[in-house]
């Protein structure tokens, strides 16, 4: 008798789960992106926009001349699309002729900021990795902020925030813990 109830329960749960998954997949809109690789971004009719004096600009500007990132930088220079204000980048992207190149964490923040300002979600993050790693910095041993930075980094590591942020940035098939 107990086995019969167990099988009935298992079949009902399986049926509900299957129905939910089928309905979810059938109403999920397919998102199409104008490009899915850096090479396609270079050849796209869309113009890249970067924020002046941010890490993304430095990575593109200092890339080896024969790489796709350098070609993307040339496209930025040719179209004068390095901007100093985030609002200008949003305006250009909203015109439909540009795309904004930023790190994932900054992009999430920027989109959240735009949503807060406009009350609408106007942008999405394309699943393209332009740079294979995160950015780091170094300071001199004599830097007066060294101890403060060390304590802050230690706090971030001990609380698990570095691992959480790393997992958000890296693809799911890579297992790296600091």
N, C-alpha and C positions, 0 to 999 in steps of 0.2 A: 504494500500500500504506500509506504514511504517512497519507494523507488518510483512509483507512478506519479506521485505529486512532484517529485524532483524533475522527472522528464517533462511534465506539463509546464512547470516553472521555467525550465531551460528552453523549451520550444517557444513559449510566450516572449521571454526576454530576447531570444534570437530574432524572432519575427519583428518585434518592436525596433530593435537595433537596426536590422536590415532595412526596414521601412523608413526610418529616420535618415539613414545614410543615402538611400536612393532618392528621397525627396530633397535632401540637402544638395546632392550632386546635380539634380535636375533643375534647380532654381538658381544655382550658383552661376553668376554671369562670367563668361570667359573674358579675361583681361588680355588685351593685345597691346604690346609695346612697340614703339616705332623702331626699336633696335634692341638686340639682346647681347651684343658684344661691343667692345671698344672699337673694333674695326668697323662694325656697322654704324656706330655713332659717328665715326670720322666721315664715313661716306653718306651719312644721312643729310637731308636737306635742312634739318634742324641745326641751330647754332648753339654751341655750348656757352654757358655763362658761369663764371667763377667769381668769388669774392676776392678783391684785391687784398694782398698781404695775409691770406689764410693759407693753411698747409696745402690745400688742394692746388692752389695756384703754384706754389713752390714745387710740388711734385711734378706737375705738368711742365712747368718752365724748365726744370732741371733734368728732365728725362733725356735719355740718349737720343740723338737726332733721328735715328732710323726706326724708333719705336712708334707704336700707335698712339701712345700718350703724347709724344712730341708732335705728332701730326694733329692731335686734338688741340694742343697748345697753339700751333700755327693757325688753326681755325679760329681760336679765341682772339689772337692778335689781328688776323685779317679782318675780323668783324668788329673789332674794338669792343668785345663783350666781357671784359673784366670790369666789374662794377664795385663801388665802394660801400654801397648800402644794400642790405637784404631786401628792402622794399622795392628797389630798382630791379633786383633779380626776379622777384615775384611778378612785378609788372611785365617784364620781358617774357617770362614763361607763360603768363596768362594771355599774352597776345597770340600764342600758338606757334611762334617761329623759333623758340629757344627751349633749351633744357638746362637745368641747374645741376652742376656737378659739385657734390659735397660728400663728406664722410657720412656714414649711416647714422651715427649718433647725432651729428649736427643736423642732418636732413630731418630726422624725427622731431628734433627740437624746433627747427624752422617751420615745419608743417604745422606743428602744434601752435606755434606763435601766430602763424597766418590764420589758423582756425579761430584763435582767441580774438584776433583783430577783426575778422570779417564775419564770423559766425557760420562760415561755410567751409566744408572740406573741398578745396579746389585742386589739390595735387595728390600724387601717389608716388611711391618709391619703387622704381624699376629694380628688378633683382639682378643687377649687374655689378660685379666687383671690378672696379677700376684699378685698385691698388691691392696687392696681395697681402699686405700686413697693416697693422695699426701704426700710429706715429709715436715716437718717443722723444725725450729730450735729455740733455746732459747739462750739468752745471759744474763749475769749478769747485774744487775742494775748499777753496777759500771763500766761496759765495756765502754771504750772511744769511741767505734763506735756506741753505742746505739742510740744517737740522729740522726746520719747519717742514720742508718738503719730505724729508725722510720719515718724520712722524706721521704726516698726512698719508703718505704712501703705505706705511705700515698699517695704519688704521684701515685704509681701503682694502688691503689684502686680508687682514684679520677678520673683518666683518663680512668678507665674501663678495664685496661689490666688484672687485676686479674680475673674479671668476664669472659673476653674473653678466657683466658687460662684455667680457670676452666671448661668452657663449652666445650673446645676442649678435655680435659682430661676425664671428666665424661661422662657416658653413657647418651644419649639424654632423657631418661625417668626420670632422676633425675634433679630436679630444685633447685639448691643451688646458692645463691648469697651472696657474702661477703660484 
